[in-house]
Amino acid sequence: MQVRDPVHGDIFLTDTEARVLDTREMQRLRTIKQLGTAHLVFPGCVHTRFDHSLGALHMAHRMLESLRLQGCAIDPEEAQLVRLAMLVHDVTHIPYGHTFEDERQIFPRHDAGPRLEYFLGIQSELGRVLAAAGYLDGVKAILSGRPPAPWMGQVVSSTIDADLLDYLRRDSFFAGLRMNYDDRVLSYFVKEDGRLLINMVKHGLDRPDARTEIIHLLRMRYVLTERLYLHHTKIAAGAMISKAVELHVRHTGLREEALYGLGDQTFLDLLARLPGPGIIQQLVEGVIDRRLYKRAYVLSGDTLGDRTDEFIARYGGQSEAREELEEQIARKARLKPGQVIVYCPRRSYFKEVRVPVRSRHGIGPLLELDRSGEVAAMARQYEGLWRMYVFCPAERVDAVRRACERIFGYESEYH
């Protein structure tokens, strides 16, 4: 089977992969945008997890072929298993999943056991197709972090992997950010003692070209995080949807299982029609019509300093203290419950800087072996992107900012 992709060109699938792609579980991914609410800021970001799954499969193929060209023995059955795991690696995603799972922590992560079993169990069409081909157990093992060999898991999910190599190009392309990396980066992957490494040595000398290309890859990751993934408008829209879900969980007993068969639009339709407080409909309609809450109050680690972790522990995730804080701010600003949203995410860690490399000084994470200090500086800069926001309706921004400044004792960094 041959598919034309706007990012990579032609992508070729085996017969087994084509059957997997045609299952209802995989086809559902056509209805889930890769970047959630990012299209409200970057109109081109309407690409889906289905598109990304194909692209990640293609990049896994490119990585495997590069390893073969270097003389690595990769059994065709192993290659097919890795390709299938890569193709279905996002099948457990629910609409706006990263917002609910990572940022707001309403539901467990998408790769948690029960959800994996729902989408890949033998009762699912996808599970039956994989089982008939003899790959079900292997795919589940890779996706649950127990691969038959470490390198197989590293191709699918690690630091610099096929997933990253696709979404860096795909997200840049659809956001209109003119960035790319050189395909030569694929030639730096080596398999050693069953694990993948980035080889930065040749004839006993460090390879400046390898180091430069890997750092360029990391810079792309940083720019996308700064410009796209953490854009304040995208976060505001996600926070509004999250608040609607939180209220439904509390008032109507909404469970994550209700989201398993849904896409983005059917999910928003569900939220809007379920019985519950009127603020829920206002929040959902605000996202659909792009009448979004605005930043009223902003703090960063620069202001909070050593208190940053205390704030995250107190107001992050599903915290009673955060809900009480939202109600307190709303009372002071004369707003209704649900019209104030405190967004206090976990710290951002630049996991990609820990990619395992071989340098002249040994084998270890790039962050520890790079003696220039450039990688460490990039990691600090990345962690510095953390922000705590308080969002509210546009007409009440000033009142909410004043209330927050009285409660927190800090002036807002955003005016």
Secondary structure, DSSP 8 states (H G I E B T S, - for coil): -EEEETTTEEEE--HHHHHHHTSHHHHGGGGSBTTGGGGGTSTT---BHHHHHHHHHHHHHHHHHHHHHTT----HHHHHHHHHHHHTTTTT--TTHHIIIIIS-SS--TTSHHHHHHHHSTTSHHHHHHHHHT-HHHHHHHHTT--SSHHHHHHHSSSS-HHHHHHHHHHHHHHT------GGGGGGEEEETTEEEEE-EETTEE-HHHHHHHHHHHHHHHHHIIIIIT-HHHHHHHHHHHHHHHHHHHHT---GGGGTT--HHHHHHHHHHS-S-HHHHHHHHHHHTT---EEEEEEEHHHHGGGHHHHHHHHSSS-HHHHHHHHHHHHHTT--TTS-EEE-------GGGG-EEEETTEEEEHHHH-TTSHHHHHHHHHHTT-EEEEEE-GGGHHHHHHHHHHHHSS--S--
